[in-house]
């Protein structure tokens, strides 16, 4: 499953659905809203472009790292501290491939998928600089 959505996701169901013969390891990345003096986080996406890019990254990761399965779910909308932002589930024959594939995916997402986050504080908010080229004039 590759998706951009407002709803949360059941990681256990993703893992169960990804199980197949030959899978020896799953690596799961669960990025959550952390308590950095923020109240909420607001995430926006250039949906069609971001979804296309997530699919491309998943396929590239499968080829480069010999992955058996890749799920990427990136949430958008307003999220509270502790809520899931980004879930990546990578399945491979061996743990090293799964770890390498997951790292490749998260770094590729951070480098170029047009999804932006704004930290909302009690006294206002700010767009998080430097990620996904936000605020650089490159998108």
N, CA, C and O atoms as a GROMACS GRO file, in nm:
protein
  556
    1UNK      N    1   0.084  -0.118   0.000
    1UNK     CA    2   0.000   0.000   0.000
    1UNK      C    3   0.089   0.124   0.000
    1UNK      O    4   0.178   0.138   0.084
    2UNK      N    5   0.065   0.210  -0.092
    2UNK     CA    6   0.131   0.341  -0.097
    2UNK      C    7   0.018   0.442  -0.091
    2UNK      O    8  -0.070   0.442  -0.177
    3UNK      N    9   0.019   0.529   0.012
    3UNK     CA   10  -0.094   0.619   0.030
    3UNK      C   11  -0.055   0.747   0.100
    3UNK      O   12   0.041   0.752   0.178
    4UNK      N   13  -0.132   0.851   0.071
    4UNK     CA   14  -0.129   0.977   0.145
    4UNK      C   15  -0.271   0.994   0.196
    4UNK      O   16  -0.365   0.998   0.116
    5UNK      N   17  -0.288   1.003   0.328
    5UNK     CA   18  -0.422   1.002   0.382
    5UNK      C   19  -0.428   1.072   0.517
    5UNK      O   20  -0.326   1.093   0.583
    6UNK      N   21  -0.550   1.107   0.556
    6UNK     CA   22  -0.571   1.169   0.687
    6UNK      C   23  -0.585   1.065   0.796
    6UNK      O   24  -0.547   1.089   0.911
    7UNK      N   25  -0.639   0.949   0.762
    7UNK     CA   26  -0.666   0.844   0.861
    7UNK      C   27  -0.537   0.777   0.907
    7UNK      O   28  -0.439   0.768   0.833
    8UNK      N   29  -0.540   0.731   1.033
    8UNK     CA   30  -0.428   0.654   1.086
    8UNK      C   31  -0.429   0.516   1.022
    8UNK      O   32  -0.522   0.480   0.949
    9UNK      N   33  -0.326   0.439   1.050
    9UNK     CA   34  -0.312   0.307   0.989
    9UNK      C   35  -0.278   0.204   1.097
    9UNK      O   36  -0.213   0.236   1.196
   10UNK      N   37  -0.324   0.083   1.077
   10UNK     CA   38  -0.294  -0.028   1.166
   10UNK      C   39  -0.168  -0.097   1.114
   10UNK      O   40  -0.173  -0.170   1.015
   11UNK      N   41  -0.056  -0.074   1.181
   11UNK     CA   42   0.072  -0.128   1.137
   11UNK      C   43   0.070  -0.281   1.138
   11UNK      O   44   0.126  -0.344   1.048
   12UNK      N   45   0.006  -0.339   1.236
   12UNK     CA   46  -0.003  -0.485   1.243
   12UNK      C   47  -0.070  -0.545   1.121
   12UNK      O   48  -0.027  -0.649   1.070
   13UNK      N   49  -0.175  -0.481   1.074
   13UNK     CA   50  -0.244  -0.529   0.953
   13UNK      C   51  -0.155  -0.517   0.830
   13UNK      O   52  -0.157  -0.604   0.742
   14UNK      N   53  -0.075  -0.409   0.823
   14UNK     CA   54   0.018  -0.394   0.711
   14UNK      C   55   0.119  -0.509   0.709
   14UNK      O   56   0.148  -0.566   0.604
   15UNK      N   57   0.172  -0.540   0.826
   15UNK     CA   58   0.271  -0.648   0.836
   15UNK      C   59   0.206  -0.781   0.797
   15UNK      O   60   0.264  -0.856   0.718
   16UNK      N   61   0.090  -0.810   0.850
   16UNK     CA   62   0.021  -0.936   0.817
   16UNK      C   63  -0.004  -0.946   0.667
   16UNK      O   64   0.015  -1.053   0.608
   17UNK      N   65  -0.047  -0.837   0.604
   17UNK     CA   66  -0.077  -0.839   0.461
   17UNK      C   67   0.049  -0.855   0.377
   17UNK      O   68   0.042  -0.906   0.265
   18UNK      N   69   0.164  -0.812   0.429
   18UNK     CA   70   0.289  -0.818   0.352
   18UNK      C   71   0.361  -0.952   0.365
   18UNK      O   72   0.454  -0.979   0.289
   19UNK      N   73   0.319  -1.037   0.457
   19UNK     CA   74   0.388  -1.165   0.476
   19UNK      C   75   0.372  -1.253   0.352
   19UNK      O   76   0.262  -1.270   0.299
   20UNK      N   77   0.485  -1.308   0.310
   20UNK     CA   78   0.486  -1.397   0.195
   20UNK      C   79   0.605  -1.491   0.206
   20UNK      O   80   0.697  -1.466   0.284
   21UNK      N   81   0.603  -1.597   0.130
   21UNK     CA   82   0.715  -1.690   0.130
   21UNK      C   83   0.843  -1.616   0.093
   21UNK      O   84   0.845  -1.532   0.003
   22UNK      N   85   0.948  -1.648   0.163
   22UNK     CA   86   1.077  -1.585   0.136
   22UNK      C   87   1.107  -1.466   0.224
   22UNK      O   88   1.222  -1.423   0.233
   23UNK      N   89   1.005  -1.412   0.291
   23UNK     CA   90   1.028  -1.299   0.379
   23UNK      C   91   1.093  -1.349   0.508
   23UNK      O   92   1.040  -1.437   0.575
   24UNK      N   93   1.208  -1.291   0.540
   24UNK     CA   94   1.278  -1.327   0.662
   24UNK      C   95   1.288  -1.212   0.760
   24UNK      O   96   1.327  -1.231   0.875
   25UNK      N   97   1.250  -1.091   0.714
   25UNK     CA   98   1.262  -0.974   0.803
   25UNK      C   99   1.169  -0.863   0.756
   25UNK      O  100   1.149  -0.841   0.637
   26UNK      N  101   1.114  -0.795   0.854
   26UNK     CA  102   1.042  -0.670   0.830
   26UNK      C  103   1.113  -0.562   0.910
   26UNK      O  104   1.155  -0.584   1.023
   27UNK      N  105   1.127  -0.445   0.850
   27UNK     CA  106   1.172  -0.327   0.922
   27UNK      C  107   1.060  -0.226   0.911
   27UNK      O  108   1.008  -0.198   0.803
   28UNK      N  109   1.024  -0.170   1.026
   28UNK     CA  110   0.914  -0.075   1.032
   28UNK      C  111   0.967   0.058   1.083
   28UNK      O  112   1.034   0.065   1.186
   29UNK      N  113   0.936   0.164   1.008
   29UNK     CA  114   0.965   0.300   1.053
   29UNK      C  115   0.831   0.363   1.086
   29UNK      O  116   0.739   0.362   1.005
   30UNK      N  117   0.822   0.419   1.206
   30UNK     CA  118   0.700   0.486   1.248
   30UNK      C  119   0.740   0.625   1.297
   30UNK      O  120   0.780   0.642   1.412
   31UNK      N  121   0.729   0.723   1.209
   31UNK     CA  122   0.758   0.861   1.246
   31UNK      C  123   0.637   0.921   1.314
   31UNK      O  124   0.526   0.917   1.259
   32UNK      N  125   0.657   0.978   1.432
   32UNK     CA  126   0.545   1.033   1.508
   32UNK      C  127   0.570   1.180   1.541
   32UNK      O  128   0.684   1.228   1.538
   33UNK      N  129   0.462   1.250   1.572
   33UNK     CA  130   0.473   1.390   1.615
   33UNK      C  131   0.533   1.389   1.756
   33UNK      O  132   0.475   1.334   1.849
   34UNK      N  133   0.650   1.450   1.769
   34UNK     CA  134   0.715   1.452   1.900
   34UNK      C  135   0.685   1.581   1.973
   34UNK      O  136   0.648   1.682   1.913
   35UNK      N  137   0.701   1.576   2.102
   35UNK     CA  138   0.674   1.691   2.189
   35UNK      C  139   0.796   1.782   2.194
   35UNK      O  140   0.880   1.769   2.283
   36UNK      N  141   0.804   1.873   2.099
   36UNK     CA  142   0.910   1.975   2.096
   36UNK      C  143   0.847   2.111   2.122
   36UNK      O  144   0.868   2.205   2.045
   37UNK      N  145   0.773   2.122   2.229
   37UNK     CA  146   0.700   2.244   2.262
   37UNK      C  147   0.596   2.279   2.157
   37UNK      O  148   0.561   2.396   2.139
   38UNK      N  149   0.545   2.177   2.087
   38UNK     CA  150   0.440   2.202   1.991
   38UNK      C  151   0.310   2.143   2.044
   38UNK      O  152   0.309   2.053   2.128
   39UNK      N  153   0.201   2.196   1.994
   39UNK     CA  154   0.068   2.149   2.032
   39UNK      C  155   0.017   2.049   1.929
   39UNK      O  156  -0.039   1.945   1.963
   40UNK      N  157   0.038   2.082   1.803
   40UNK     CA  158  -0.003   1.998   1.691
   40UNK      C  159   0.094   2.019   1.576
   40UNK      O  160   0.180   2.108   1.580
   41UNK      N  161   0.079   1.934   1.475
   41UNK     CA  162   0.153   1.952   1.351
   41UNK      C  163   0.052   1.946   1.238
   41UNK      O  164  -0.040   1.864   1.238
   42UNK      N  165   0.070   2.033   1.141
   42UNK     CA  166  -0.016   2.034   1.023
   42UNK      C  167   0.067   1.993   0.904
   42UNK      O  168   0.173   2.051   0.879
   43UNK      N  169   0.020   1.893   0.829
   43UNK     CA  170   0.092   1.844   0.713
   43UNK      C  171   0.010   1.866   0.588
   43UNK      O  172  -0.110   1.840   0.585
   44UNK      N  173   0.077   1.915   0.484
   44UNK     CA  174   0.014   1.938   0.354
   44UNK      C  175   0.095   1.867   0.248
   44UNK      O  176   0.216   1.847   0.263
   45UNK      N  177   0.029   1.829   0.139
   45UNK     CA  178   0.098   1.761   0.030
   45UNK      C  179   0.047   1.812  -0.104
   45UNK      O  180  -0.069   1.851  -0.118
   46UNK      N  181   0.135   1.811  -0.201
   46UNK     CA  182   0.097   1.827  -0.340
   46UNK      C  183   0.060   1.685  -0.382
   46UNK      O  184   0.143   1.613  -0.438
   47UNK      N  185  -0.064   1.645  -0.353
   47UNK     CA  186  -0.107   1.506  -0.347
   47UNK      C  187  -0.066   1.422  -0.468
   47UNK      O  188   0.003   1.321  -0.451
   48UNK      N  189  -0.105   1.461  -0.587
   48UNK     CA  190  -0.079   1.376  -0.705
   48UNK      C  191   0.070   1.356  -0.728
   48UNK      O  192   0.114   1.245  -0.757
   49UNK      N  193   0.146   1.463  -0.716
   49UNK     CA  194   0.291   1.454  -0.738
   49UNK      C  195   0.356   1.373  -0.626
   49UNK      O  196   0.442   1.289  -0.652
   50UNK      N  197   0.316   1.398  -0.503
   50UNK     CA  198   0.374   1.328  -0.388
   50UNK      C  199   0.344   1.177  -0.396
   50UNK      O  200   0.433   1.096  -0.371
   51UNK      N  201   0.223   1.141  -0.432
   51UNK     CA  202   0.187   1.000  -0.442
   51UNK      C  203   0.267   0.931  -0.553
   51UNK      O  204   0.318   0.820  -0.534
   52UNK      N  205   0.279   0.996  -0.665
   52UNK     CA  206   0.358   0.943  -0.776
   52UNK      C  207   0.504   0.923  -0.733
   52UNK      O  208   0.565   0.822  -0.766
   53UNK      N  209   0.557   1.018  -0.660
   53UNK     CA  210   0.696   1.009  -0.613
   53UNK      C  211   0.713   0.897  -0.510
   53UNK      O  212   0.813   0.826  -0.514
   54UNK      N  213   0.618   0.882  -0.419
   54UNK     CA  214   0.625   0.772  -0.322
   54UNK      C  215   0.625   0.637  -0.393
   54UNK      O  216   0.700   0.546  -0.355
   55UNK      N  217   0.543   0.623  -0.495
   55UNK     CA  218   0.538   0.497  -0.572
   55UNK      C  219   0.670   0.472  -0.642
   55UNK      O  220   0.719   0.359  -0.647
   56UNK      N  221   0.729   0.578  -0.698
   56UNK     CA  222   0.858   0.565  -0.767
   56UNK      C  223   0.967   0.523  -0.669
   56UNK      O  224   1.048   0.436  -0.699
   57UNK      N  225   0.969   0.586  -0.552
   57UNK     CA  226   1.068   0.553  -0.450
   57UNK      C  227   1.053   0.407  -0.406
   57UNK      O  228   1.153   0.337  -0.390
   58UNK      N  229   0.930   0.362  -0.386
   58UNK     CA  230   0.906   0.223  -0.346
   58UNK      C  231   0.960   0.126  -0.450
   58UNK      O  232   1.026   0.027  -0.415
   59UNK      N  233   0.932   0.152  -0.576
   59UNK     CA  234   0.981   0.064  -0.683
   59UNK      C  235   1.133   0.066  -0.693
   59UNK      O  236   1.196  -0.038  -0.711
   60UNK      N  237   1.192   0.183  -0.681
   60UNK     CA  238   1.338   0.194  -0.685
   60UNK      C  239   1.400   0.119  -0.568
   60UNK      O  240   1.500   0.048  -0.586
   61UNK      N  241   1.344   0.132  -0.450
   61UNK     CA  242   1.396   0.062  -0.332
   61UNK      C  243   1.387  -0.089  -0.351
   61UNK      O  244   1.479  -0.162  -0.314
   62UNK      N  245   1.277  -0.136  -0.408
   62UNK     CA  246   1.262  -0.280  -0.432
   62UNK      C  247   1.372  -0.332  -0.523
   62UNK      O  248   1.431  -0.437  -0.497
   63UNK      N  249   1.401  -0.258  -0.629
   63UNK     CA  250   1.503  -0.301  -0.724
   63UNK      C  251   1.643  -0.295  -0.664
   63UNK      O  252   1.719  -0.392  -0.672
   64UNK      N  253   1.676  -0.184  -0.603
   64UNK     CA  254   1.812  -0.163  -0.550
   64UNK      C  255   1.842  -0.258  -0.434
   64UNK      O  256   1.952  -0.312  -0.426
   65UNK      N  257   1.745  -0.277  -0.345
   65UNK     CA  258   1.770  -0.352  -0.221
   65UNK      C  259   1.706  -0.491  -0.220
   65UNK      O  260   1.704  -0.558  -0.117
   66UNK      N  261   1.654  -0.533  -0.334
   66UNK     CA  262   1.595  -0.666  -0.346
   66UNK      C  263   1.487  -0.691  -0.240
   66UNK      O  264   1.486  -0.793  -0.172
   67UNK      N  265   1.396  -0.594  -0.229
   67UNK     CA  266   1.289  -0.602  -0.130
   67UNK      C  267   1.172  -0.682  -0.184
   67UNK      O  268   1.145  -0.681  -0.304
   68UNK      N  269   1.103  -0.750  -0.096
   68UNK     CA  270   0.986  -0.828  -0.134
   68UNK      C  271   0.858  -0.748  -0.122
   68UNK      O  272   0.761  -0.772  -0.195
   69UNK      N  273   0.856  -0.652  -0.030
   69UNK     CA  274   0.737  -0.570  -0.012
   69UNK      C  275   0.774  -0.434   0.044
   69UNK      O  276   0.870  -0.420   0.120
   70UNK      N  277   0.696  -0.334   0.005
   70UNK     CA  278   0.713  -0.198   0.057
   70UNK      C  279   0.574  -0.137   0.074
   70UNK      O  280   0.493  -0.136  -0.018
   71UNK      N  281   0.549  -0.086   0.195
   71UNK     CA  282   0.429  -0.008   0.222
   71UNK      C  283   0.475   0.128   0.274
   71UNK      O  284   0.563   0.136   0.360
   72UNK      N  285   0.415   0.233   0.221
   72UNK     CA  286   0.444   0.369   0.267
   72UNK      C  287   0.311   0.441   0.284
   72UNK      O  288   0.235   0.455   0.188
   73UNK      N  289   0.284   0.486   0.404
   73UNK     CA  290   0.164   0.565   0.431
   73UNK      C  291   0.208   0.694   0.498
   73UNK      O  292   0.263   0.693   0.608
   74UNK      N  293   0.183   0.806   0.430
   74UNK     CA  294   0.216   0.938   0.485
   74UNK      C  295   0.086   1.008   0.515
   74UNK      O  296  -0.001   1.020   0.429
   75UNK      N  297   0.073   1.053   0.638
   75UNK     CA  298  -0.050   1.120   0.677
   75UNK      C  299  -0.040   1.270   0.653
   75UNK      O  300   0.069   1.328   0.652
   76UNK      N  301  -0.155   1.331   0.632
   76UNK     CA  302  -0.166   1.476   0.618
   76UNK      C  303  -0.277   1.524   0.710
   76UNK      O  304  -0.349   1.444   0.770
   77UNK      N  305  -0.290   1.656   0.720
   77UNK     CA  306  -0.390   1.713   0.808
   77UNK      C  307  -0.328   1.753   0.940
   77UNK      O  308  -0.206   1.759   0.954
   78UNK      N  309  -0.414   1.780   1.039
   78UNK     CA  310  -0.366   1.818   1.174
   78UNK      C  311  -0.348   1.694   1.259
   78UNK      O  312  -0.439   1.612   1.273
   79UNK      N  313  -0.228   1.682   1.316
   79UNK     CA  314  -0.195   1.567   1.399
   79UNK      C  315  -0.147   1.614   1.535
   79UNK      O  316  -0.073   1.711   1.545
   80UNK      N  317  -0.189   1.544   1.638
   80UNK     CA  318  -0.150   1.578   1.775
   80UNK      C  319  -0.019   1.508   1.811
   80UNK      O  320   0.023   1.414   1.744
   81UNK      N  321   0.044   1.556   1.917
   81UNK     CA  322   0.165   1.492   1.969
   81UNK      C  323   0.136   1.344   1.994
   81UNK      O  324   0.034   1.309   2.054
   82UNK      N  325   0.226   1.259   1.947
   82UNK     CA  326   0.211   1.115   1.964
   82UNK      C  327   0.146   1.043   1.848
   82UNK      O  328   0.150   0.920   1.841
   83UNK      N  329   0.086   1.117   1.755
   83UNK     CA  330   0.020   1.052   1.641
   83UNK      C  331   0.122   1.015   1.533
   83UNK      O  332   0.227   1.077   1.520
   84UNK      N  333   0.088   0.911   1.456
   84UNK     CA  334   0.172   0.867   1.345
   84UNK      C  335   0.170   0.970   1.232
   84UNK      O  336   0.065   1.024   1.197
   85UNK      N  337   0.288   0.995   1.175
   85UNK     CA  338   0.299   1.080   1.057
   85UNK      C  339   0.329   0.995   0.935
   85UNK      O  340   0.261   1.003   0.833
   86UNK      N  341   0.432   0.912   0.947
   86UNK     CA  342   0.482   0.834   0.834
   86UNK      C  343   0.508   0.691   0.881
   86UNK      O  344   0.580   0.668   0.978
   87UNK      N  345   0.449   0.596   0.810
   87UNK     CA  346   0.472   0.455   0.837
   87UNK      C  347   0.535   0.394   0.712
   87UNK      O  348   0.485   0.411   0.601
   88UNK      N  349   0.646   0.325   0.733
   88UNK     CA  350   0.711   0.250   0.625
   88UNK      C  351   0.728   0.108   0.675
   88UNK      O  352   0.784   0.085   0.783
   89UNK      N  353   0.680   0.011   0.598
   89UNK     CA  354   0.699  -0.130   0.630
   89UNK      C  355   0.771  -0.193   0.512
   89UNK      O  356   0.720  -0.194   0.400
   90UNK      N  357   0.890  -0.246   0.539
   90UNK     CA  358   0.974  -0.304   0.434
   90UNK      C  359   0.995  -0.451   0.466
   90UNK      O  360   1.036  -0.486   0.578
   91UNK      N  361   0.969  -0.538   0.370
   91UNK     CA  362   0.992  -0.681   0.385
   91UNK      C  363   1.102  -0.727   0.289
   91UNK      O  364   1.105  -0.686   0.173
   92UNK      N  365   1.191  -0.811   0.340
   92UNK     CA  366   1.301  -0.863   0.258
   92UNK      C  367   1.335  -1.004   0.305
   92UNK      O  368   1.288  -1.050   0.409
   93UNK      N  369   1.417  -1.070   0.228
   93UNK     CA  370   1.461  -1.204   0.265
   93UNK      C  371   1.552  -1.203   0.386
   93UNK      O  372   1.553  -1.297   0.465
   94UNK      N  373   1.627  -1.096   0.401
   94UNK     CA  374   1.724  -1.086   0.510
   94UNK      C  375   1.718  -0.947   0.573
   94UNK      O  376   1.680  -0.850   0.508
   95UNK      N  377   1.756  -0.938   0.701
   95UNK     CA  378   1.744  -0.813   0.777
   95UNK      C  379   1.827  -0.700   0.719
   95UNK      O  380   1.781  -0.586   0.718
   96UNK      N  381   1.948  -0.728   0.670
   96UNK     CA  382   2.033  -0.620   0.618
   96UNK      C  383   1.965  -0.550   0.501
   96UNK      O  384   1.967  -0.427   0.493
   97UNK      N  385   1.906  -0.625   0.411
   97UNK     CA  386   1.835  -0.566   0.297
   97UNK      C  387   1.716  -0.484   0.344
   97UNK      O  388   1.690  -0.376   0.292
   98UNK      N  389   1.644  -0.535   0.444
   98UNK     CA  390   1.527  -0.463   0.495
   98UNK      C  391   1.569  -0.331   0.559
   98UNK      O  392   1.506  -0.228   0.535
   99UNK      N  393   1.674  -0.333   0.642
   99UNK     CA  394   1.722  -0.209   0.704
   99UNK      C  395   1.770  -0.110   0.598
   99UNK      O  396   1.735   0.008   0.602
  100UNK      N  397   1.851  -0.158   0.504
  100UNK     CA  398   1.903  -0.070   0.398
  100UNK      C  399   1.791  -0.011   0.315
  100UNK      O  400   1.794   0.107   0.281
  101UNK      N  401   1.692  -0.093   0.281
  101UNK     CA  402   1.580  -0.045   0.202
  101UNK      C  403   1.498   0.059   0.275
  101UNK      O  404   1.456   0.158   0.215
  102UNK      N  405   1.475   0.038   0.402
  102UNK     CA  406   1.396   0.134   0.480
  102UNK      C  407   1.470   0.268   0.490
  102UNK      O  408   1.409   0.374   0.473
  103UNK      N  409   1.601   0.263   0.517
  103UNK     CA  410   1.680   0.386   0.524
  103UNK      C  411   1.677   0.459   0.389
  103UNK      O  412   1.662   0.581   0.384
  104UNK      N  413   1.691   0.386   0.280
  104UNK     CA  414   1.686   0.445   0.147
  104UNK      C  415   1.553   0.518   0.126
  104UNK      O  416   1.551   0.631   0.076
  105UNK      N  417   1.443   0.454   0.164
  105UNK     CA  418   1.310   0.513   0.144
  105UNK      C  419   1.293   0.640   0.226
  105UNK      O  420   1.249   0.742   0.172
  106UNK      N  421   1.326   0.638   0.353
  106UNK     CA  422   1.305   0.757   0.436
  106UNK      C  423   1.391   0.873   0.387
  106UNK      O  424   1.345   0.987   0.386
  107UNK      N  425   1.515   0.845   0.348
  107UNK     CA  426   1.602   0.953   0.300
  107UNK      C  427   1.549   1.010   0.168
  107UNK      O  428   1.555   1.131   0.146
  108UNK      N  429   1.499   0.924   0.080
  108UNK     CA  430   1.444   0.971  -0.047
  108UNK      C  431   1.318   1.055  -0.025
  108UNK      O  432   1.298   1.156  -0.093
  109UNK      N  433   1.235   1.015   0.068
  109UNK     CA  434   1.114   1.093   0.099
  109UNK      C  435   1.154   1.230   0.150
  109UNK      O  436   1.102   1.332   0.103
  110UNK      N  437   1.246   1.235   0.245
  110UNK     CA  438   1.288   1.363   0.304
  110UNK      C  439   1.352   1.453   0.198
  110UNK      O  440   1.340   1.575   0.205
  111UNK      N  441   1.418   1.394   0.100
  111UNK     CA  442   1.492   1.472   0.000
  111UNK      C  443   1.403   1.536  -0.106
  111UNK      O  444   1.440   1.639  -0.162
  112UNK      N  445   1.287   1.478  -0.136
  112UNK     CA  446   1.220   1.535  -0.250
  112UNK      C  447   1.071   1.517  -0.267
  112UNK      O  448   1.017   1.561  -0.368
  113UNK      N  449   1.002   1.455  -0.173
  113UNK     CA  450   0.858   1.439  -0.190
  113UNK      C  451   0.789   1.566  -0.138
  113UNK      O  452   0.816   1.609  -0.026
  114UNK      N  453   0.701   1.626  -0.220
  114UNK     CA  454   0.638   1.753  -0.180
  114UNK      C  455   0.529   1.737  -0.074
  114UNK      O  456   0.410   1.747  -0.101
  115UNK      N  457   0.576   1.712   0.049
  115UNK     CA  458   0.491   1.707   0.167
  115UNK      C  459   0.557   1.799   0.268
  115UNK      O  460   0.676   1.787   0.296
  116UNK      N  461   0.478   1.892   0.324
  116UNK     CA  462   0.533   1.993   0.413
  116UNK      C  463   0.468   1.985   0.550
  116UNK      O  464   0.351   1.948   0.562
  117UNK      N  465   0.545   2.021   0.652
  117UNK     CA  466   0.488   2.020   0.786
  117UNK      C  467   0.507   2.154   0.855
  117UNK      O  468   0.609   2.221   0.842
  118UNK      N  469   0.403   2.190   0.928
  118UNK     CA  470   0.402   2.314   1.005
  118UNK      C  471   0.383   2.278   1.151
  118UNK      O  472   0.288   2.209   1.188
  119UNK      N  473   0.476   2.325   1.235
  119UNK     CA  474   0.465   2.304   1.378
  119UNK      C  475   0.377   2.412   1.437
  119UNK      O  476   0.403   2.531   1.418
  120UNK      N  477   0.273   2.372   1.509
  120UNK     CA  478   0.180   2.466   1.570
  120UNK      C  479   0.208   2.472   1.719
  120UNK      O  480   0.204   2.371   1.789
  121UNK      N  481   0.236   2.593   1.767
  121UNK     CA  482   0.267   2.616   1.908
  121UNK      C  483   0.158   2.702   1.969
  121UNK      O  484   0.071   2.754   1.898
  122UNK      N  485   0.162   2.717   2.100
  122UNK     CA  486   0.062   2.800   2.168
  122UNK      C  487   0.066   2.944   2.119
  122UNK      O  488  -0.037   3.012   2.117
  123UNK      N  489   0.184   2.991   2.080
  123UNK     CA  490   0.200   3.131   2.037
  123UNK      C  491   0.216   3.145   1.886
  123UNK      O  492   0.271   3.245   1.840
  124UNK      N  493   0.169   3.048   1.809
  124UNK     CA  494   0.178   3.058   1.664
  124UNK      C  495   0.235   2.931   1.604
  124UNK      O  496   0.239   2.826   1.668
  125UNK      N  497   0.279   2.941   1.480
  125UNK     CA  498   0.334   2.824   1.412
  125UNK      C  499   0.445   2.862   1.318
  125UNK      O  500   0.468   2.979   1.289
  126UNK      N  501   0.516   2.757   1.269
  126UNK     CA  502   0.622   2.779   1.171
  126UNK      C  503   0.634   2.656   1.083
  126UNK      O  504   0.622   2.542   1.128
  127UNK      N  505   0.658   2.683   0.957
  127UNK     CA  506   0.687   2.574   0.864
  127UNK      C  507   0.826   2.523   0.896
  127UNK      O  508   0.918   2.601   0.920
  128UNK      N  509   0.841   2.391   0.896
  128UNK     CA  510   0.971   2.331   0.925
  128UNK      C  511   1.060   2.355   0.804
  128UNK      O  512   1.030   2.307   0.694
  129UNK      N  513   1.171   2.428   0.821
  129UNK     CA  514   1.257   2.461   0.708
  129UNK      C  515   1.347   2.345   0.667
  129UNK      O  516   1.380   2.258   0.747
  130UNK      N  517   1.386   2.348   0.541
  130UNK     CA  518   1.488   2.257   0.494
  130UNK      C  519   1.443   2.120   0.450
  130UNK      O  520   1.520   2.049   0.386
  131UNK      N  521   1.323   2.080   0.481
  131UNK     CA  522   1.276   1.950   0.438
  131UNK      C  523   1.193   1.964   0.312
  131UNK      O  524   1.113   2.057   0.298
  132UNK      N  525   1.212   1.873   0.221
  132UNK     CA  526   1.134   1.866   0.098
  132UNK      C  527   1.140   1.998   0.021
  132UNK      O  528   1.047   2.031  -0.053
  133UNK      N  529   1.247   2.071   0.036
  133UNK     CA  530   1.272   2.196  -0.036
  133UNK      C  531   1.173   2.306   0.000
  133UNK      O  532   1.167   2.407  -0.071
  134UNK      N  533   1.096   2.290   0.107
  134UNK     CA  534   0.998   2.392   0.145
  134UNK      C  535   1.068   2.523   0.178
  134UNK      O  536   1.165   2.526   0.253
  135UNK      N  537   1.019   2.629   0.122
  135UNK     CA  538   1.073   2.760   0.152
  135UNK      C  539   1.201   2.794   0.079
  135UNK      O  540   1.259   2.900   0.103
  136UNK      N  541   1.247   2.706  -0.011
  136UNK     CA  542   1.373   2.731  -0.081
  136UNK      C  543   1.348   2.786  -0.222
  136UNK      O  544   1.443   2.826  -0.290
  137UNK      N  545   1.225   2.787  -0.264
  137UNK     CA  546   1.195   2.831  -0.400
  137UNK      C  547   1.223   2.725  -0.505
  137UNK      O  548   1.217   2.754  -0.624
  138UNK      N  549   1.254   2.602  -0.464
  138UNK     CA  550   1.288   2.496  -0.558
  138UNK      C  551   1.168   2.413  -0.600
  138UNK      O  552   1.180   2.327  -0.687
  139UNK      N  553   1.052   2.439  -0.537
  139UNK     CA  554   0.933   2.362  -0.577
  139UNK      C  555   0.830   2.457  -0.631
  139UNK      O  556   0.722   2.415  -0.671
   0.00000   0.00000   0.00000
